[in-house]
Amino acid sequence: MNLLHLLGLGIGTQIKERRDRLYRVAYAWSHDRAMADDLVQEALARGLARMHQLRDVAQLDSWLFKILHNCWRDCLRCQKDFQDVEDMEDYLYAHDETPEHINSRNQVVDKVRAAVALLPIGQRQVLTLVDLEEFSYNQVADILSIPVGTVMSRLCRGRQTLQNSLIDLAPVSKGIALRIVK
Amino acid sequence: MNTEISNAQLNAFIDNELDVAEKDQLFTRIQADAELANQVCDLRAVKELVRHGYAEPPEATHSEWVRKFTIPKSLAAGVMLALGLSLGWMMHDFHQADNNLQFAQNQSKTQPNNFQLVSLAGVTEDTHKLLMHIDSADPAKFKALLDDIDALTQHQAALGQPIQVEVVASHSGLGMLRTDVTPYAQRISELEAQHPNVKFVACNQSIQRLSKTGVKVNLLPNTQITPNATEEIVHRLHDGWSYIKV
């Protein structure tokens, strides 16, 4: 009857096509290849099972990432026996030092990942959704079920932290000279 | 024009979140202020670095880890509970268990949002029928559960209001009802003998899952089996039972 029904066949395929992007973000959150893969698998399974709940095909991306976020929270709950995931998102540092950090400090990519891994999970999620997936602040707020203000403040804090640890790596470093002078 | 530009504004600027007027304003400021320009530049660099850092994430490796959360207990129970309650509201005289599920599926197709905003307010508790759900392998929880049942049944008997108790065991909680795992076989059978109103039910899905991994599941003699713990919980709630997660 509705548009979705007509497009129904295509949606399943579209969902599966999102796999790589979901994996990239799941990896950025967890920094664990197996876990990221499992998260994506679970998100895809849930997405496919609940396809009929998606009203607006244009929302497919944020809908899927919302599911991924829910899988991630479930996964955190199972792992840590945390009662309050909200608290954890704000304060928990998942890794003190990541394997990437230890093994190959010299590579930019690893440095970036290590720095991101040190961000509290809430900041890491916001940052990766904005930077990797280019979701708008509103979409991120919706995906993570948090207010837009929280998105902005987490993003600010996250970028600030990364800026402090990563800016030396940036190819153009005009800013640095100024900062040193200051 | 002299207002301070906040960090949040700069971030919004590089993320293209500002409207045209705000953007224009900021452009003007940036042109006039080298420090501000540098800040924007740094933020852009960070953004680029993050993108670079995950441009090619390492290939996935598969693990067994997924089993730990593919059936998120709390979520599944929560959704089923919400669904069960909403069903309860909508169809007071719709008794047949099999139809329930069918209805649930149809319902979710036609009204995808009915999972939300299910209020527990107004649900009357029937303290005479109590469903306890255990999904943890913690022996301390087993003990607490049995202690509670003991205390409850005695208390209610003293009041002259016998209580009906059903214990549903799923996931790791199944251990409580497995002859070779439970430390409380004796106690459970005594409890059952003393109180015909207390029964123990095992989730068949959990049994199957264990069996698949090669574990032989032997249940205590009087244990009943339900196809699926969450379904059992929904039906019980529908029938006015109280639900306690151990």
Interface residues (C-beta under 8 A of the other chain):
Chain A: Y23 R24 Y27 A28 R33 A34 M35 A36 D37 D38 V40 Q41 E42 H52 Q53 L54 R55 N70 C71 D74 C75 R77 C78 Q79 V108 V109 K111 V112 R113 V116 L127 T128 V130 D131 L132 S136 Y137 M152 S153 L155 C156 R159 Q160 L162 Q163 L166 I167 L169 A170 P171 V172 K174 G175 L178 R179
Chain B: N7 A8 N11 A12 D15 E17 A34 E35 N38 Q39 C41 D42 L43 A45 V46 K47 E48 L49 V50 R51 H52 G53 Y54 P57 P58 E59 A60 T61 H62 S63 W65 V66 K68 F69 T70 P72 S74 L75 S108 K109 P112
